[in-house]
């Protein structure tokens, strides 16, 4: 039993070392989760402001969100186990949705996942959520009688859905994507019918024309 003290020394040293690692990781996790809450709030504001036509304010909020993502990425370089977690992914996916919605509506272009500097999973999740925001925007256009413009965004909405539908992988590889694709399927068909009904209503209504 002469080696007991050596054994206990190794155990104590290991536990103390691991305790320091976990303490650091816990503090970083708390900071990242705080940043994710800020990111989620600013991303939501971007979408709302774009819908309201307050583009300058939306751009400012998006710039803040981009800065937060850079901070998160900086903190996560040595902690991938925290980075690739549900809460972080959820926050990043909302950022992706906001950034892409702003770019499509305001800039008439769209960024890749590498350009946004996010993992591919939240990018795909954000693309799935973008379909819902495009539907909301299309409804506003139809209310104004802007059918051709609504059709343009519907075509984009449908193409995003078709692209995501091709990614038929287990949920372990693309968490949450299959559900978003199922939701998108219903949104696309509902929007298709809404546009068709609106077209028919304008055709049947004398004196009405597209603004």
TAQUI-V934348 format. One record per residue. N is the residue number from 0. RES is the residue in one letter. OMEGA is omega in whole degrees, 0 to 359 (none if undefined). Layout:
n;res;omega
N;RES;OMEGA
N;RES;OMEGA
This chain:
n;res;omega
0;X;184
1;X;183
2;X;183
3;X;181
4;X;177
5;X;179
6;X;180
7;X;179
8;X;178
9;X;180
10;X;181
11;X;181
12;X;179
13;X;180
14;X;180
15;X;180
16;X;179
17;X;178
18;X;179
19;X;179
20;X;182
21;X;178
22;X;177
23;X;181
24;X;180
25;X;179
26;X;177
27;X;178
28;X;179
29;X;180
30;X;180
31;X;179
32;X;175
33;X;179
34;X;179
35;X;177
36;X;177
37;X;180
38;X;180
39;X;181
40;X;181
41;X;178
42;X;177
43;X;179
44;X;179
45;X;181
46;X;181
47;X;182
48;X;177
49;X;178
50;X;180
51;X;180
52;X;180
53;X;192
54;X;180
55;X;178
56;X;179
57;X;180
58;X;179
59;X;179
60;X;180
61;X;178
62;X;177
63;X;180
64;X;179
65;X;178
66;X;179
67;X;179
68;X;178
69;X;178
70;X;180
71;X;181
72;X;178
73;X;180
74;X;189
75;X;185
76;X;183
77;X;181
78;X;181
79;X;180
80;X;176
81;X;183
82;X;183
83;X;180
84;X;186
85;X;184
86;X;179
87;X;178
88;X;180
89;X;179
90;X;180
91;X;180
92;X;177
93;X;175
94;X;179
95;X;179
96;X;182
97;X;182
98;X;181
99;X;179
100;X;178
101;X;183
102;X;181
103;X;185
104;X;187
105;X;187
106;X;182
107;X;173
108;X;182
109;X;182
110;X;173
111;X;178
112;X;178
113;X;179
114;X;179
115;X;178
116;X;176
117;X;175
118;X;185
119;X;181
120;X;178
121;X;176
122;X;178
123;X;178
124;X;179
125;X;175
126;X;178
127;X;179
128;X;178
129;X;180
130;X;179
131;X;179
132;X;176
133;X;177
134;X;178
135;X;180
136;X;179
137;X;179
138;X;178
139;X;179
140;X;180
141;X;177
142;X;179
143;X;181
144;X;181
145;X;189
146;X;182
147;X;178
148;X;178
149;X;179
150;X;179
151;X;180
152;X;176
153;X;179
154;X;177
155;X;178
156;X;181
157;X;180
158;X;176
159;X;179
160;X;181
161;X;179
162;X;180
163;X;182
164;X;180
165;X;184
166;X;184
167;X;182
168;X;179
169;X;181
170;X;178
171;X;180
172;X;181
173;X;186
174;X;176
175;X;186
176;X;182
177;X;178
178;X;180
179;X;178
180;X;177
181;X;178
182;X;181
183;X;179
184;X;180
185;X;181
186;X;180
187;X;181
188;X;178
189;X;181
190;X;177
191;X;180
192;X;180
193;X;179
194;X;180
195;X;180
196;X;179
197;X;176
198;X;181
199;X;180
200;X;180
201;X;178
202;X;185
203;X;183
204;X;181
205;X;175
206;X;180
207;X;177
208;X;182
209;X;181
210;X;none
